[in-house]
Amino acid sequence: MMPVYPPAMTNRGKHLKALREGAGLSQRELAERIGEIHSNVHYWESSGNLPRSDVLLPMAKALGITVEELLGEARPRRAVGPGGKLGPLVEQISKLPRRQQVKVVEFLENYLRGMNNKPA
């Protein structure tokens, strides 16, 4: 028999699932990024129970959000870097020499320009 959780807890689980899906991550991908097993992510989403405190910051970083947002607080005014699958790529690009960063940006701009000009 499935356990019945209070509405506030299931809403928290739905919130976590929406954040994970919004970042374009599967439960397994999120679990790998935070050093947990995927069944823990499933448990947090289905039960609405919060992860341990030592998991909150790595999870927020993997999702590209703040811990406050992960806990359901309003988003702070300052910008947070991209999350999901894009976050680690942006971090790698930021470590490249400036000349290579410019090349990557030029490539992406040309690619996106081409995508915007394609007929729907």
C-alpha positions as CSV (number, residue, x, y, z in Angstrom):
1,M,0.0,0.0,0.0
2,M,1.3,3.5,-1.0
3,P,1.9,5.9,1.9
4,V,-0.3,8.9,2.1
5,Y,1.5,12.2,2.6
6,P,0.1,15.5,3.7
7,P,-0.6,18.0,0.8
8,A,2.3,20.3,1.8
9,M,4.7,17.4,1.5
10,T,3.5,16.2,-1.8
11,N,3.5,19.8,-3.1
12,R,7.2,20.0,-2.1
13,G,7.8,16.7,-4.1
14,K,6.0,18.1,-7.1
15,H,8.1,21.3,-6.8
16,L,11.3,19.3,-6.8
17,K,10.2,17.3,-9.8
18,A,9.2,20.4,-11.7
19,L,12.6,22.0,-11.0
20,R,14.4,18.8,-12.1
21,E,12.4,18.5,-15.3
22,G,12.9,22.2,-15.9
23,A,16.6,21.7,-15.8
24,G,16.3,18.9,-18.3
25,L,17.6,16.2,-16.0
26,S,16.3,12.7,-15.3
27,Q,16.3,11.4,-11.8
28,R,19.4,9.4,-12.6
29,E,21.2,12.4,-14.0
30,L,20.4,14.6,-11.0
31,A,21.4,11.8,-8.6
32,E,24.8,11.4,-10.4
33,R,25.5,15.1,-10.2
34,I,24.9,15.2,-6.5
35,G,26.5,11.9,-5.6
36,E,23.3,10.1,-4.6
37,I,21.5,7.1,-5.9
38,H,18.5,7.7,-8.1
39,S,16.1,6.0,-5.7
40,N,16.8,8.9,-3.2
41,V,15.7,11.4,-5.8
42,H,12.6,9.4,-6.5
43,Y,11.9,9.2,-2.8
44,W,12.2,13.0,-2.3
45,E,9.9,13.7,-5.2
46,S,7.3,11.1,-4.2
47,S,7.2,11.7,-0.5
48,G,7.9,15.5,-0.4
49,N,10.5,14.9,2.3
50,L,13.5,17.2,2.0
51,P,17.0,15.9,1.2
52,R,19.6,16.0,3.9
53,S,21.1,19.4,4.5
54,D,24.4,18.3,2.9
55,V,22.6,17.5,-0.3
56,L,20.7,20.8,-0.7
57,L,23.6,23.0,-2.0
58,P,24.9,20.4,-4.6
59,M,21.3,19.8,-5.7
60,A,20.6,23.5,-6.1
61,K,23.8,24.0,-8.1
62,A,22.9,21.0,-10.3
63,L,19.5,22.5,-11.0
64,G,20.9,26.0,-11.6
65,I,18.9,27.6,-8.7
66,T,19.5,28.7,-5.2
67,V,18.9,26.7,-2.0
68,E,16.1,29.1,-1.2
69,E,14.4,28.4,-4.5
70,L,14.8,24.7,-3.9
71,L,13.0,25.1,-0.6
72,G,10.2,27.1,-2.3
73,E,11.3,30.6,-1.4
74,A,11.0,33.5,-3.9
75,R,13.9,33.8,-6.4
76,P,16.5,36.4,-5.2
77,R,17.1,39.4,-7.5
78,R,20.6,38.6,-8.5
79,A,21.2,36.3,-11.5
80,V,22.2,32.7,-11.1
81,G,24.1,30.8,-13.7
82,P,22.5,28.3,-16.0
83,G,21.7,24.9,-14.6
84,G,20.7,21.6,-16.0
85,K,23.0,20.2,-18.7
86,L,24.0,23.7,-19.8
87,G,25.6,24.7,-16.5
88,P,28.7,22.4,-16.6
89,L,29.3,23.4,-20.2
90,V,29.2,27.1,-19.4
91,E,31.6,26.5,-16.6
92,Q,34.0,24.6,-18.9
93,I,33.8,27.4,-21.5
94,S,34.5,30.1,-18.9
95,K,37.8,28.3,-18.1
96,L,39.0,28.5,-21.7
97,P,41.3,31.3,-22.8
98,R,39.5,34.4,-23.9
99,R,40.3,33.8,-27.6
100,Q,38.7,30.4,-27.5
101,Q,35.7,31.7,-25.6
102,V,35.1,34.3,-28.4
103,K,35.2,31.4,-31.0
104,V,32.6,29.4,-29.0
105,V,30.3,32.5,-28.7
106,E,30.7,33.2,-32.4
107,F,29.8,29.6,-33.3
108,L,26.7,29.6,-31.0
109,E,25.5,33.0,-32.3
110,N,25.8,31.7,-35.9
111,Y,24.1,28.5,-35.0
112,L,21.2,30.2,-33.3
113,R,20.9,32.8,-36.1
114,G,20.6,29.8,-38.5
115,M,18.0,28.1,-36.3
116,N,15.9,31.4,-36.1
117,N,15.9,31.7,-39.9
118,K,14.6,28.2,-40.5
119,P,11.0,27.9,-41.6
120,A,8.8,26.4,-38.9
